């Protein structure tokens, strides 16, 4: 299968989307698919660099702002069976959508962020939040019009509200069990860990307030972000709270293994990679009551859910974990072992294949009249661009 994989998110960026893209690409190559990766220039898996700028909200990430003419030309030449664009952002994906429609190439979009929650977390003005709601609603409406398939790791708030259910698919998620090694627990040490971004969308004020309800516990906070200085100022004098800052993804395992449980307060996740990483290491997760976590974890771990507005439910979850640590540790490992990247990639390829069996999209008459003209035009633009770069060098 010939695939154009368009993403701004690749390791060593620090987020779950980058981990997912990296693992997908690794296993797609193993299955001998032909892949052109259109991503930031600085990443080893990128085959064709795209022009990006620093993400305003997350300095470690990039935003694609300028179109890549090679990609657009290759789409017109029908080089690809599938064009997969990883969202959010990728500012010029509407242009990709136009070209896939003209060529009849299948367009697959995957959404990985709850944009509505982010807008509420970062904007305090009601006017700005209302504007964001309108933009987000029309953003998904456009996806419904242009995409052949729209995917997400879970059926979160926005997919339920805005995505056409006939086009929507949930994609599987994996865990690298060779990296996150299990270590079953039997002795309760009163040690808690949080791993994740230190940012408004993670609801960390609630996490620290909950921790302060517990006596003689220790909390290790791993991660970086715009709110780290504020929380350090608030809690650095507390001898039971330790801020470690950024820890490389490949070095997280011993920290997960050491803790009794991983405490999560975020309501904005579309899956939550750190949760399953923690479980793979044998460390149970106490998680908040939200639609995504209910769909993923409630059936297996009903005793570990808590209501953010009910402190007693959190205390009850901690007491349940204390009384059943060994059992919950083994159950966590078993749950994580059901998620492999090999299986998740096969699921993705199966969804690609299903789309290729469907009637091709596009507009044949439009193609007949304009396609060749646009192809030659793109050739001229591309070579003109290359010539300018050559002259400058």
C-alpha positions, 0 to 999 in steps of 0.5 A: 500500500502506498501511503502519504503520512502527514504529521507535525508530531514525531519523537522526540516531541513529548506527547502521546500523538508523537508516540502513536505516529512513531509506532505506527510508522515503525510497524507499517515499515515492518509490513513492507508498506511504502510510506512518504512521511511529510513532517518537521525537517528535524525528525529522522522519520521524515522523508519530505520536510514541511515548513513548520513554526513553534507551537504557541501553546506547546513549545516542544511541538511544531505547526505546519503552516506552508503547503508542500508542493511535492505532496500536492503534486504527488497526490495529483499524480495519484502516487498514493492509495491513502493520504493520512493527515494527523490532526489537530493543526496542520494548517493547510490540510484543506488544500490537501483535501482539495487535491485528494478530491481532484485526484480521487485519492482516499483522505483519512483524518485522525483527531487526537485532541479535545479542542473544546476543552483546550479552548476553555482551559486557555481562554478565560473570556466568554467571547473568545470561548464562544468564537472558538466553539464556532470555529471548532464546530465548522472545523469538524463540519469541513472534515465531514465534507472532505474526508473519506474516514475520520478516526480518533483513539476514543469516542470523545466529546467532540467526535460524539457531537460533530463527526458523521457516525458513518465516517467515524472509526475508533483506532486501537492504541498499543503499548511497548511492553519491551520498554514498559516492563511489569513489576507486580506490587505487594507492599503499599509504600504510600508513593504516588506519581504523576506523569504528564504535561504541566499545563492548564488542560491537565487540571492539576490544581485539583490533583494537588488538592486531592494529594493534600487530603492524604497523610504521610504520602509522597508525590513525584511529579514528572513533566514540564510545561507552562504551569511548572513554575507556578506549582513549584512556587506553591508546593516546593516547600512541601517535603512530600512533593518532588518535581523532577521536570522532564524525564525522557520517555525511554527512562520513565519505567523505573519511576512508574514501577516505584509508585503505588499508583498513578494519579490523573486529574485531566478531563481532556484526554482522548486516550491517555498514554501515561495511564496505560504506560503505568499499568504496563509497569504494574502500577494501577491508575486512579482516574477522574470520572469523564466519558473517555476514561469511563469507556476505556477503564470503568469496566475493568477498574470500577473501584479506581474512578473518582468524581472531581467534585466529590473528595470522598470518592477519591479517598474511597478509591485510594482505600480500595487500592490500598486494600487490593494493591496486589490484585489491582497491580496484576489486573493492570498488567493484564489490561496493558498486555492486551494492547500491542502496537502490532495489533493497533497497526494491523487495525489501522491498515485494515481500516485503510483497506476498507476505504480502498474497497469503497467507490472512489471519491472525486469528480471525474469530469473536473479531473478530465478538464483541470487535472493535467493543467494543474499537474503541469502548473504544480511541476512548474511551481515545484521546480521554481521553488527548488531553483530559488533554494538552489540559487540562495545556497 
